[in-house]
């Protein structure tokens, strides 16, 4: 019997993949879950959230197949540069889009929606969300 | 012995096809209106649960409207109206100081699949 991935499994896999990709930037940045954000915020970082979403895989006739659907959100934050926030966005996209992550048996991650990177309380930030099914 | 009684003919099908061309737009308009209404209700419910004390008026700013119908395209939108009290708050996608609430995304999770299925069924229904 296959064990279904937990929310923690998905979060760990997402953070590992995204951080490996962010580490390839000339100046390395880090992605954090909210509880791991340093109390003094870094000048540039990505904040990651993972949550279950309604549904999963549905047959045309309406029946649900035994799968679980997930959503991950990424907020790209930079104290001074929209360009750098976009660089982080691009590294996250490279790590996730159309990719099945190690450690979790899932469908490839799909882009869902995006918020423009723009002013955010004196800083700059924007958000993406991606979805997958395990 | 099995027998088949033919009660429809090709000319009747041709006549039906002509009617369907005009009827389909009306049916799809009402399907879209219903989906917008239900999607907005769901989003409003999610917003009521997530907005908290500081955003008491936020759920009341939700509305739905059909925005375009023509040239074979029907479009609508629902969600917080920025002109309404607290309608412009950044709850949906959050900010660096606030996690995203995703009320609209959550409602789309529910209504998205149902809407697609309903469209298919109502088109199917036009032939019967």
Interface residues (C-beta under 8 A of the other chain):
Chain A: X34 X41 X47 X49 X51 X53 X54 X55 X58 X60 X62 X69 X71 X73 X75 X77 X112 X113 X115 X120 X121 X123 X125 X127 X129
Chain B: X93 X94 X95 X96 X97 X99 X100 X102 X105 X106 X109 X110 X113 X117
